[in-house]
Amino acid sequence: MKRYRWSKMGVIVAVMALSVAAIAGEYTDKKAGFAFTPPKQWKQQRGAEYGAIVFFMSPNPETGANMNIVTEDLPGPMSLSAYSKAAMSQMGQVLDNYKRVSYKEVQIGSMKAGEHVYTASTEGMKLKGKQLWFVRGKRTYIFTFTSLNTAYNRYIGEFDKSVRTVRWLK
């Protein structure tokens, strides 16, 4: 009888722990080695369909507001400054009408990150985006927010708040 009671208690504790994690909404990727809390009410999509580890869409898809996370393996150690220069030069080759609005290094938790704001267009739609990238050893972690230019100010605060919750697992 005691064994059953403890087993049942263990199940109850496990269910409660899972419920708290679901309420908190933290996204954890043990393989990639990071966790963060995405914006509330944003819906997780299949990241692989977008070439990302994970992809989140705002509650109003008509705004195009979304965030995704990708990682990139580097050929060797690289400074944040060197990676930033290379990444921003490639943006002009990938996005139509790309224009850099700003770039600066920021401190997020214990790490420095490159913060890049830009505008671009695709299929006649004007977009505005923000990327934060971290260089950790031989890997970068790139958090990207994109929306229609008209919705940028409405959702950028949620993205910023979310990225500030990043924690490294390894």
DODOZA-351606 format. One record per atom (N, C-alpha, C, O): residue in one letter; atom name; x, y, z. Coordinates in steps of 0.2 Angstrom, whole numbers, plus 2048, in hexadecimal, padded with zeros to 3 digits. Layout:
<atoms>
ATOM residuo atomo   x   y   z
ATOM       A    CA   X   Y   Z
...
</atoms>
This chain:
<atoms>
ATOM residuo atomo   x   y   z
ATOM       M     N 804 7FA 800
ATOM       M    CA 800 800 800
ATOM       M     C 804 806 800
ATOM       M     O 803 80B 7FC
ATOM       K     N 80A 806 804
ATOM       K    CA 80E 80C 804
ATOM       K     C 811 80D 7FD
ATOM       K     O 812 813 7FB
ATOM       R     N 813 808 7FA
ATOM       R    CA 816 809 7F4
ATOM       R     C 812 80C 7EF
ATOM       R     O 814 810 7EB
ATOM       Y     N 80B 80A 7EF
ATOM       Y    CA 806 80D 7EA
ATOM       Y     C 805 814 7EC
ATOM       Y     O 805 818 7E7
ATOM       R     N 805 816 7F2
ATOM       R    CA 804 81D 7F4
ATOM       R     C 80A 821 7F2
ATOM       R     O 809 826 7EF
ATOM       W     N 810 81F 7F2
ATOM       W    CA 816 823 7F0
ATOM       W     C 816 823 7E8
ATOM       W     O 818 828 7E6
ATOM       S     N 814 81E 7E5
ATOM       S    CA 814 81E 7DE
ATOM       S     C 80F 823 7DC
ATOM       S     O 810 827 7D7
ATOM       K     N 809 823 7DF
ATOM       K    CA 804 828 7DD
ATOM       K     C 806 82F 7DE
ATOM       K     O 805 833 7DB
ATOM       M     N 809 830 7E4
ATOM       M    CA 80C 836 7E6
ATOM       M     C 811 839 7E1
ATOM       M     O 811 83F 7DF
ATOM       G     N 815 834 7DF
ATOM       G    CA 81A 836 7DA
ATOM       G     C 817 838 7D3
ATOM       G     O 819 83D 7D0
ATOM       V     N 812 835 7D1
ATOM       V    CA 80E 837 7CB
ATOM       V     C 80B 83E 7CC
ATOM       V     O 80B 842 7C7
ATOM       I     N 808 83F 7D2
ATOM       I    CA 805 845 7D3
ATOM       I     C 80A 84B 7D3
ATOM       I     O 808 850 7D0
ATOM       V     N 80F 84A 7D6
ATOM       V    CA 815 84F 7D6
ATOM       V     C 817 850 7CF
ATOM       V     O 818 856 7CD
ATOM       A     N 818 84B 7CB
ATOM       A    CA 81A 84C 7C4
ATOM       A     C 815 84F 7C0
ATOM       A     O 817 854 7BC
ATOM       V     N 80F 84E 7C0
ATOM       V    CA 80A 851 7BD
ATOM       V     C 80A 859 7BF
ATOM       V     O 809 85D 7BA
ATOM       M     N 80A 85A 7C5
ATOM       M    CA 80A 861 7C7
ATOM       M     C 810 865 7C4
ATOM       M     O 810 86B 7C2
ATOM       A     N 816 862 7C4
ATOM       A    CA 81C 865 7C1
ATOM       A     C 81B 866 7BA
ATOM       A     O 81D 86C 7B8
ATOM       L     N 818 861 7B6
ATOM       L    CA 817 863 7AF
ATOM       L     C 812 868 7AE
ATOM       L     O 812 86C 7A9
ATOM       S     N 80D 869 7B2
ATOM       S    CA 808 86E 7B2
ATOM       S     C 80B 875 7B3
ATOM       S     O 809 879 7AF
ATOM       V     N 80F 875 7B8
ATOM       V    CA 813 87C 7B9
ATOM       V     C 817 87D 7B3
ATOM       V     O 817 883 7B1
ATOM       A     N 81B 879 7B0
ATOM       A    CA 81F 87A 7AA
ATOM       A     C 81B 87C 7A4
ATOM       A     O 81D 881 7A1
ATOM       A     N 815 879 7A4
ATOM       A    CA 810 87B 79E
ATOM       A     C 80E 882 79F
ATOM       A     O 80D 886 79A
ATOM       I     N 80C 884 7A5
ATOM       I    CA 80A 88B 7A7
ATOM       I     C 80F 890 7A6
ATOM       I     O 80E 895 7A3
ATOM       A     N 815 88E 7A8
ATOM       A    CA 81B 893 7A7
ATOM       A     C 81C 893 7A0
ATOM       A     O 81F 899 79D
ATOM       G     N 81B 88E 79C
ATOM       G    CA 81C 88E 795
ATOM       G     C 823 88E 792
ATOM       G     O 825 891 78D
ATOM       E     N 828 88C 796
ATOM       E    CA 82F 88C 794
ATOM       E     C 830 887 78E
ATOM       E     O 82D 881 78F
ATOM       Y     N 834 889 789
ATOM       Y    CA 836 884 784
ATOM       Y     C 83D 882 786
ATOM       Y     O 841 886 787
ATOM       T     N 83E 87C 786
ATOM       T    CA 845 879 787
ATOM       T     C 847 875 782
ATOM       T     O 843 870 77F
ATOM       D     N 84D 876 77F
ATOM       D    CA 850 871 77A
ATOM       D     C 857 86F 77D
ATOM       D     O 85C 872 77D
ATOM       K     N 856 869 780
ATOM       K    CA 85C 866 783
ATOM       K     C 862 865 77E
ATOM       K     O 868 866 780
ATOM       K     N 860 863 778
ATOM       K    CA 865 861 773
ATOM       K     C 869 867 771
ATOM       K     O 86F 867 771
ATOM       A     N 866 86D 770
ATOM       A    CA 869 873 76E
ATOM       A     C 86C 877 774
ATOM       A     O 870 87B 774
ATOM       G     N 869 875 77B
ATOM       G    CA 86C 878 781
ATOM       G     C 86A 87E 783
ATOM       G     O 86D 882 786
ATOM       F     N 863 880 782
ATOM       F    CA 861 886 784
ATOM       F     C 859 885 786
ATOM       F     O 856 880 784
ATOM       A     N 857 88A 78A
ATOM       A    CA 850 88A 78B
ATOM       A     C 84E 892 78C
ATOM       A     O 852 896 78D
ATOM       F     N 847 893 78A
ATOM       F    CA 845 89A 78B
ATOM       F     C 83D 89A 78B
ATOM       F     O 83A 895 78A
ATOM       T     N 83A 89F 78D
ATOM       T    CA 833 8A0 78E
ATOM       T     C 830 8A4 788
ATOM       T     O 832 8AA 788
ATOM       P     N 82D 8A1 783
ATOM       P    CA 82A 8A5 77E
ATOM       P     C 824 8A9 780
ATOM       P     O 822 8A8 785
ATOM       P     N 823 8AE 77C
ATOM       P    CA 81D 8B3 77D
ATOM       P     C 817 8AF 77F
ATOM       P     O 815 8AA 77B
ATOM       K     N 813 8B1 784
ATOM       K    CA 80D 8AE 785
ATOM       K     C 808 8AE 780
ATOM       K     O 808 8B3 77C
ATOM       Q     N 804 8A9 77F
ATOM       Q    CA 7FF 8A8 77A
ATOM       Q     C 802 8A7 772
ATOM       Q     O 7FE 8A7 76E
ATOM       W     N 808 8A7 772
ATOM       W    CA 80B 8A6 76B
ATOM       W     C 80B 89F 76A
ATOM       W     O 80D 89B 76E
ATOM       K     N 809 89D 764
ATOM       K    CA 809 895 762
ATOM       K     C 80F 893 75F
ATOM       K     O 812 895 75B
ATOM       Q     N 811 88D 762
ATOM       Q    CA 817 88A 760
ATOM       Q     C 815 886 759
ATOM       Q     O 810 882 759
ATOM       Q     N 819 887 754
ATOM       Q    CA 819 884 74E
ATOM       Q     C 81E 87F 74D
ATOM       Q     O 823 87F 751
ATOM       R     N 81E 87B 748
ATOM       R    CA 824 876 746
ATOM       R     C 829 87A 744
ATOM       R     O 829 87D 73E
ATOM       G     N 82F 87A 747
ATOM       G    CA 834 87E 745
ATOM       G     C 838 87C 73F
ATOM       G     O 83A 880 73B
ATOM       A     N 838 875 73E
ATOM       A    CA 83C 872 738
ATOM       A     C 839 875 732
ATOM       A     O 83C 876 72D
ATOM       E     N 832 876 732
ATOM       E    CA 82F 879 72C
ATOM       E     C 832 87F 72A
ATOM       E     O 831 881 724
ATOM       Y     N 834 883 72F
ATOM       Y    CA 837 88A 72D
ATOM       Y     C 83F 88A 72E
ATOM       Y     O 842 88F 72E
ATOM       G     N 842 884 72E
ATOM       G    CA 849 884 72F
ATOM       G     C 84C 886 736
ATOM       G     O 851 888 736
ATOM       A     N 847 885 73B
ATOM       A    CA 849 888 741
ATOM       A     C 848 882 746
ATOM       A     O 845 87D 745
ATOM       I     N 84B 883 74C
ATOM       I    CA 84B 87E 752
ATOM       I     C 843 87E 754
ATOM       I     O 840 879 755
ATOM       V     N 841 885 755
ATOM       V    CA 83A 886 757
ATOM       V     C 838 88C 754
ATOM       V     O 83C 891 753
ATOM       F     N 831 88D 753
ATOM       F    CA 82E 892 750
ATOM       F     C 828 894 754
ATOM       F     O 824 890 755
ATOM       F     N 827 89A 756
ATOM       F    CA 821 89D 759
ATOM       F     C 81D 8A2 755
ATOM       F     O 820 8A7 752
ATOM       M     N 816 8A2 755
ATOM       M    CA 812 8A6 751
ATOM       M     C 80E 8AA 756
ATOM       M     O 80C 8A7 75B
ATOM       S     N 80E 8B1 755
ATOM       S    CA 80A 8B5 75A
ATOM       S     C 802 8B3 759
ATOM       S     O 800 8B0 755
ATOM       P     N 7FE 8B5 75E
ATOM       P    CA 7F7 8B4 75E
ATOM       P     C 7F4 8B6 758
ATOM       P     O 7EE 8B4 756
ATOM       N     N 7F6 8BB 755
ATOM       N    CA 7F3 8BE 74F
ATOM       N     C 7F8 8BD 749
ATOM       N     O 7FC 8C1 747
ATOM       P     N 7F7 8B7 745
ATOM       P    CA 7FB 8B6 740
ATOM       P     C 7FB 8BB 73A
ATOM       P     O 7FF 8BB 736
ATOM       E     N 7F6 8BF 739
ATOM       E    CA 7F5 8C4 734
ATOM       E     C 7FB 8C9 735
ATOM       E     O 7FD 8CC 730
ATOM       T     N 7FE 8CA 73B
ATOM       T    CA 803 8CF 73C
ATOM       T     C 80A 8CC 739
ATOM       T     O 80F 8D0 738
ATOM       G     N 80A 8C5 738
ATOM       G    CA 810 8C2 736
ATOM       G     C 815 8C2 73C
ATOM       G     O 81B 8BF 73B
ATOM       A     N 813 8C4 742
ATOM       A    CA 818 8C4 747
ATOM       A     C 81A 8BD 74A
ATOM       A     O 815 8B9 74B
ATOM       N     N 820 8BB 74A
ATOM       N    CA 823 8B4 74B
ATOM       N     C 829 8B5 74E
ATOM       N     O 82D 8BA 74D
ATOM       M     N 82B 8B0 752
ATOM       M    CA 832 8AF 754
ATOM       M     C 835 8A8 753
ATOM       M     O 831 8A3 753
ATOM       N     N 83B 8A7 751
ATOM       N    CA 83E 8A1 750
ATOM       N     C 845 8A1 753
ATOM       N     O 848 8A6 754
ATOM       I     N 847 89B 754
ATOM       I    CA 84E 89A 757
ATOM       I     C 852 895 752
ATOM       I     O 84F 88F 751
ATOM       V     N 858 897 750
ATOM       V    CA 85C 892 74C
ATOM       V     C 863 892 74F
ATOM       V     O 865 897 753
ATOM       T     N 866 88D 74E
ATOM       T    CA 86D 88C 750
ATOM       T     C 871 88B 74A
ATOM       T     O 86F 889 745
ATOM       E     N 878 88D 74B
ATOM       E    CA 87C 88C 745
ATOM       E     C 883 88A 748
ATOM       E     O 886 88D 74C
ATOM       D     N 885 885 745
ATOM       D    CA 88C 882 747
ATOM       D     C 891 886 744
ATOM       D     O 891 887 73E
ATOM       L     N 896 889 747
ATOM       L    CA 89C 88D 744
ATOM       L     C 8A2 888 743
ATOM       L     O 8A3 883 746
ATOM       P     N 8A6 88A 73E
ATOM       P    CA 8AC 886 73C
ATOM       P     C 8B1 886 742
ATOM       P     O 8B5 882 742
ATOM       G     N 8B1 88B 746
ATOM       G    CA 8B5 88B 74C
ATOM       G     C 8B3 891 750
ATOM       G     O 8AE 894 74F
ATOM       P     N 8B7 892 756
ATOM       P    CA 8B5 898 75A
ATOM       P     C 8B5 89F 756
ATOM       P     O 8B9 8A0 752
ATOM       M     N 8B0 8A3 758
ATOM       M    CA 8AF 8A9 754
ATOM       M     C 8AC 8AE 75A
ATOM       M     O 8A8 8AC 75E
ATOM       S     N 8AF 8B4 759
ATOM       S    CA 8AC 8B9 75E
ATOM       S     C 8A5 8BC 75C
ATOM       S     O 8A3 8BB 756
ATOM       L     N 8A2 8BF 760
ATOM       L    CA 89B 8C1 75F
ATOM       L     C 89C 8C7 75A
ATOM       L     O 897 8C7 755
ATOM       S     N 8A1 8CB 75A
ATOM       S    CA 8A2 8D0 755
ATOM       S     C 8A3 8CD 74E
ATOM       S     O 8A0 8D0 749
ATOM       A     N 8A7 8C8 74D
ATOM       A    CA 8A8 8C5 747
ATOM       A     C 8A2 8C2 744
ATOM       A     O 8A0 8C2 73E
ATOM       Y     N 89E 8BE 748
ATOM       Y    CA 898 8BB 746
ATOM       Y     C 893 8C0 744
ATOM       Y     O 890 8BF 73F
ATOM       S     N 892 8C5 748
ATOM       S    CA 88E 8CA 746
ATOM       S     C 88F 8CE 73F
ATOM       S     O 88A 8CE 73B
ATOM       K     N 895 8CF 73E
ATOM       K    CA 897 8D2 737
ATOM       K     C 895 8CD 732
ATOM       K     O 892 8CF 72D
ATOM       A     N 897 8C7 732
ATOM       A    CA 895 8C2 72D
ATOM       A     C 88D 8C1 72C
ATOM       A     O 88B 8C1 727
ATOM       A     N 88A 8C1 732
ATOM       A    CA 883 8BF 732
ATOM       A     C 87F 8C5 72E
ATOM       A     O 87B 8C4 72A
ATOM       M     N 881 8CB 730
ATOM       M    CA 87D 8D1 72D
ATOM       M     C 87F 8D2 726
ATOM       M     O 87B 8D4 722
ATOM       S     N 885 8D0 724
ATOM       S    CA 887 8D0 71D
ATOM       S     C 883 8CB 719
ATOM       S     O 881 8CD 713
ATOM       Q     N 881 8C6 71B
ATOM       Q    CA 87D 8C1 718
ATOM       Q     C 876 8C2 717
ATOM       Q     O 872 8C0 713
ATOM       M     N 873 8C7 71C
ATOM       M    CA 86C 8C8 71C
ATOM       M     C 86A 8CC 716
ATOM       M     O 865 8CA 713
ATOM       G     N 86E 8D0 713
ATOM       G    CA 86D 8D3 70D
ATOM       G     C 86C 8CF 707
ATOM       G     O 869 8D0 702
ATOM       Q     N 870 8C9 707
ATOM       Q    CA 86F 8C4 702
ATOM       Q     C 869 8C0 703
ATOM       Q     O 867 8BD 6FE
ATOM       V     N 866 8BF 708
ATOM       V    CA 861 8BB 70A
ATOM       V     C 85A 8BE 709
ATOM       V     O 855 8BB 707
ATOM       L     N 85A 8C5 70C
ATOM       L    CA 853 8C8 70C
ATOM       L     C 853 8CE 707
ATOM       L     O 858 8D1 706
ATOM       D     N 84D 8CF 704
ATOM       D    CA 84C 8D4 6FF
ATOM       D     C 84C 8DB 703
ATOM       D     O 849 8DB 708
ATOM       N     N 84F 8E0 700
ATOM       N    CA 84F 8E7 702
ATOM       N     C 851 8E7 70A
ATOM       N     O 84E 8EB 70E
ATOM       Y     N 856 8E3 70C
ATOM       Y    CA 858 8E3 712
ATOM       Y     C 85C 8E9 714
ATOM       Y     O 85F 8EC 710
ATOM       K     N 85A 8EC 71A
ATOM       K    CA 85D 8F2 71D
ATOM       K     C 85E 8F1 724
ATOM       K     O 85A 8EF 728
ATOM       R     N 865 8F2 726
ATOM       R    CA 866 8F2 72D
ATOM       R     C 864 8F8 730
ATOM       R     O 866 8FD 72E
ATOM       V     N 860 8F7 736
ATOM       V    CA 85E 8FD 73A
ATOM       V     C 862 8FF 73F
ATOM       V     O 864 904 740
ATOM       S     N 865 8F9 743
ATOM       S    CA 869 8FA 748
ATOM       S     C 86D 8F4 74A
ATOM       S     O 86A 8EE 748
ATOM       Y     N 873 8F4 74D
ATOM       Y    CA 876 8EE 750
ATOM       Y     C 87A 8F1 756
ATOM       Y     O 87D 8F6 756
ATOM       K     N 879 8ED 75B
ATOM       K    CA 87D 8EE 761
ATOM       K     C 87E 8E8 765
ATOM       K     O 87B 8E3 764
ATOM       E     N 883 8E7 769
ATOM       E    CA 884 8E2 76E
ATOM       E     C 881 8E3 774
ATOM       E     O 881 8E9 777
ATOM       V     N 87D 8DE 777
ATOM       V    CA 879 8DF 77D
ATOM       V     C 87B 8D9 782
ATOM       V     O 87D 8D4 77F
ATOM       Q     N 87A 8DA 788
ATOM       Q    CA 87B 8D5 78D
ATOM       Q     C 874 8D2 78F
ATOM       Q     O 86F 8D6 791
ATOM       I     N 873 8CC 78E
ATOM       I    CA 86D 8C8 790
ATOM       I     C 870 8C2 795
ATOM       I     O 873 8BE 793
ATOM       G     N 86E 8C3 79B
ATOM       G    CA 870 8BF 7A0
ATOM       G     C 878 8BF 7A0
ATOM       G     O 87A 8C5 7A1
ATOM       S     N 87B 8BA 7A0
ATOM       S    CA 882 8B9 7A1
ATOM       S     C 886 8BA 79A
ATOM       S     O 88C 8BA 79A
ATOM       M     N 882 8BB 795
ATOM       M    CA 885 8BB 78E
ATOM       M     C 884 8C1 78A
ATOM       M     O 87F 8C4 78B
ATOM       K     N 889 8C3 786
ATOM       K    CA 888 8C8 781
ATOM       K     C 884 8C5 77B
ATOM       K     O 885 8BF 779
ATOM       A     N 880 8C9 778
ATOM       A    CA 87D 8C7 772
ATOM       A     C 87D 8CD 76D
ATOM       A     O 87D 8D3 76E
ATOM       G     N 87D 8CB 766
ATOM       G    CA 87C 8D0 761
ATOM       G     C 875 8D1 760
ATOM       G     O 871 8CD 75F
ATOM       E     N 873 8D8 760
ATOM       E    CA 86C 8DA 75F
ATOM       E     C 86B 8DE 758
ATOM       E     O 86E 8E3 758
ATOM       H     N 868 8DB 754
ATOM       H    CA 867 8DD 74D
ATOM       H     C 860 8DF 74B
ATOM       H     O 85C 8DA 74B
ATOM       V     N 85F 8E5 749
ATOM       V    CA 858 8E7 747
ATOM       V     C 858 8E9 740
ATOM       V     O 85D 8EC 73D
ATOM       Y     N 854 8E6 73C
ATOM       Y    CA 854 8E7 734
ATOM       Y     C 84D 8E8 731
ATOM       Y     O 848 8E6 735
ATOM       T     N 84D 8EA 72B
ATOM       T    CA 847 8EA 727
ATOM       T     C 848 8E6 721
ATOM       T     O 84E 8E6 71F
ATOM       A     N 843 8E4 71E
ATOM       A    CA 843 8E0 718
ATOM       A     C 83C 8E0 714
ATOM       A     O 838 8E2 717
ATOM       S     N 83C 8DD 70F
ATOM       S    CA 835 8DB 70C
ATOM       S     C 835 8D5 709
ATOM       S     O 83A 8D2 707
ATOM       T     N 82F 8D2 708
ATOM       T    CA 82E 8CC 704
ATOM       T     C 827 8CC 701
ATOM       T     O 823 8CD 705
ATOM       E     N 827 8CA 6FB
ATOM       E    CA 821 8CA 6F8
ATOM       E     C 81C 8D0 6F9
ATOM       E     O 816 8D0 6FA
ATOM       G     N 820 8D6 6F9
ATOM       G    CA 81C 8DC 6F9
ATOM       G     C 81B 8DE 700
ATOM       G     O 818 8E4 702
ATOM       M     N 81C 8DA 705
ATOM       M    CA 81B 8DC 70C
ATOM       M     C 821 8DF 710
ATOM       M     O 826 8DC 70F
ATOM       K     N 820 8E4 713
ATOM       K    CA 826 8E7 717
ATOM       K     C 826 8E4 71E
ATOM       K     O 821 8E4 721
ATOM       L     N 82C 8E2 71F
ATOM       L    CA 82D 8DE 726
ATOM       L     C 832 8E2 72A
ATOM       L     O 836 8E6 727
ATOM       K     N 832 8E1 730
ATOM       K    CA 837 8E3 735
ATOM       K     C 839 8DD 739
ATOM       K     O 834 8DA 73C
ATOM       G     N 83F 8DD 73B
ATOM       G    CA 841 8D7 73F
ATOM       G     C 847 8D9 744
ATOM       G     O 84A 8DE 744
ATOM       K     N 848 8D5 749
ATOM       K    CA 84D 8D5 74E
ATOM       K     C 850 8CE 74F
ATOM       K     O 84C 8CA 750
ATOM       Q     N 857 8CE 74F
ATOM       Q    CA 85A 8C8 751
ATOM       Q     C 85F 8C9 757
ATOM       Q     O 862 8CF 757
ATOM       L     N 85F 8C4 75B
ATOM       L    CA 864 8C4 760
ATOM       L     C 868 8BE 75F
ATOM       L     O 865 8B8 75F
ATOM       W     N 86E 8BE 75F
ATOM       W    CA 872 8B8 75E
ATOM       W     C 878 8B8 764
ATOM       W     O 87B 8BD 766
ATOM       F     N 878 8B2 766
ATOM       F    CA 87D 8B0 76B
ATOM       F     C 883 8AB 768
ATOM       F     O 881 8A7 764
ATOM       V     N 889 8AC 769
ATOM       V    CA 88E 8A8 767
ATOM       V     C 891 8A4 76D
ATOM       V     O 893 8A7 772
ATOM       R     N 890 89D 76D
ATOM       R    CA 892 899 772
ATOM       R     C 896 894 770
ATOM       R     O 894 88F 76C
ATOM       G     N 89D 895 771
ATOM       G    CA 8A2 890 76E
ATOM       G     C 8A2 890 766
ATOM       G     O 8A3 895 763
ATOM       K     N 8A0 88A 764
ATOM       K    CA 8A0 889 75C
ATOM       K     C 898 889 75A
ATOM       K     O 897 886 754
ATOM       R     N 894 88C 75D
ATOM       R    CA 88D 88D 75B
ATOM       R     C 88A 893 75D
ATOM       R     O 88B 897 761
ATOM       T     N 885 895 758
ATOM       T    CA 882 89B 759
ATOM       T     C 87A 89A 75A
ATOM       T     O 878 895 758
ATOM       Y     N 877 89E 75E
ATOM       Y    CA 870 89D 760
ATOM       Y     C 86D 8A3 75D
ATOM       Y     O 86E 8A9 760
ATOM       I     N 868 8A3 758
ATOM       I    CA 865 8A9 755
ATOM       I     C 85E 8A9 757
ATOM       I     O 85A 8A5 754
ATOM       F     N 85C 8AE 75A
ATOM       F    CA 855 8AF 75C
ATOM       F     C 852 8B5 757
ATOM       F     O 855 8BA 758
ATOM       T     N 84D 8B3 753
ATOM       T    CA 84B 8B8 74E
ATOM       T     C 844 8BA 74F
ATOM       T     O 83F 8B5 750
ATOM       F     N 842 8C0 74F
ATOM       F    CA 83B 8C3 74F
ATOM       F     C 83A 8C6 749
ATOM       F     O 83E 8CA 747
ATOM       T     N 834 8C5 745
ATOM       T    CA 832 8C8 73F
ATOM       T     C 82B 8C9 73F
ATOM       T     O 827 8C5 742
ATOM       S     N 829 8CF 73C
ATOM       S    CA 822 8D1 73C
ATOM       S     C 821 8D5 736
ATOM       S     O 826 8D8 733
ATOM       L     N 81B 8D7 734
ATOM       L    CA 81A 8DC 72F
ATOM       L     C 81C 8E2 733
ATOM       L     O 81C 8E3 739
ATOM       N     N 81F 8E7 72F
ATOM       N    CA 821 8ED 732
ATOM       N     C 81C 8F1 736
ATOM       N     O 81E 8F4 73C
ATOM       T     N 816 8F0 735
ATOM       T    CA 811 8F4 739
ATOM       T     C 80F 8F0 73F
ATOM       T     O 80C 8F4 744
ATOM       A     N 811 8EA 740
ATOM       A    CA 810 8E7 746
ATOM       A     C 816 8E6 74B
ATOM       A     O 816 8E3 750
ATOM       Y     N 81C 8E8 749
ATOM       Y    CA 822 8E8 74C
ATOM       Y     C 822 8EA 753
ATOM       Y     O 823 8E7 758
ATOM       N     N 820 8F1 754
ATOM       N    CA 81F 8F4 75B
ATOM       N     C 81A 8F0 75F
ATOM       N     O 81B 8F0 766
ATOM       R     N 815 8ED 75D
ATOM       R    CA 810 8EA 761
ATOM       R     C 813 8E3 764
ATOM       R     O 811 8E1 769
ATOM       Y     N 818 8E0 761
ATOM       Y    CA 81A 8D9 763
ATOM       Y     C 821 8D9 765
ATOM       Y     O 823 8D4 768
ATOM       I     N 825 8DE 764
ATOM       I    CA 82C 8DE 765
ATOM       I     C 82E 8DD 76D
ATOM       I     O 833 8DA 76F
ATOM       G     N 82A 8E0 771
ATOM       G    CA 82B 8E0 778
ATOM       G     C 82A 8D8 77B
ATOM       G     O 82E 8D6 77F
ATOM       E     N 825 8D5 778
ATOM       E    CA 825 8CE 77A
ATOM       E     C 82B 8C9 778
ATOM       E     O 82D 8C5 77B
ATOM       F     N 82D 8CB 772
ATOM       F    CA 833 8C7 770
ATOM       F     C 839 8C9 774
ATOM       F     O 83D 8C4 777
ATOM       D     N 83A 8CF 776
ATOM       D    CA 840 8D1 77A
ATOM       D     C 83F 8CE 781
ATOM       D     O 844 8CC 783
ATOM       K     N 839 8CE 784
ATOM       K    CA 838 8CB 78A
ATOM       K     C 83A 8C4 78A
ATOM       K     O 83D 8C1 78F
ATOM       S     N 838 8C1 785
ATOM       S    CA 839 8B9 784
ATOM       S     C 840 8B8 783
ATOM       S     O 843 8B3 787
ATOM       V     N 844 8BB 77F
ATOM       V    CA 84B 8BA 77E
ATOM       V     C 84F 8BB 785
ATOM       V     O 854 8B8 786
ATOM       R     N 84D 8C0 789
ATOM       R    CA 850 8C1 78F
ATOM       R     C 84F 8BB 794
ATOM       R     O 853 8BB 79A
ATOM       T     N 84B 8B6 793
ATOM       T    CA 84A 8B0 797
ATOM       T     C 84F 8AA 795
ATOM       T     O 84F 8A5 798
ATOM       V     N 853 8AB 790
ATOM       V    CA 857 8A6 78E
ATOM       V     C 85C 8A3 793
ATOM       V     O 85F 8A7 797
ATOM       R     N 85C 89D 794
ATOM       R    CA 861 89A 798
ATOM       R     C 864 894 795
ATOM       R     O 861 891 791
ATOM       W     N 86B 893 797
ATOM       W    CA 86F 88E 793
ATOM       W     C 86F 888 798
ATOM       W     O 870 888 79E
ATOM       L     N 86E 882 794
ATOM       L    CA 86E 87C 798
ATOM       L     C 874 878 799
ATOM       L     O 875 874 79D
ATOM       K     N 879 87A 794
ATOM       K    CA 880 877 794
ATOM       K     C 885 87B 792
ATOM       K     O 88B 87A 792
</atoms>
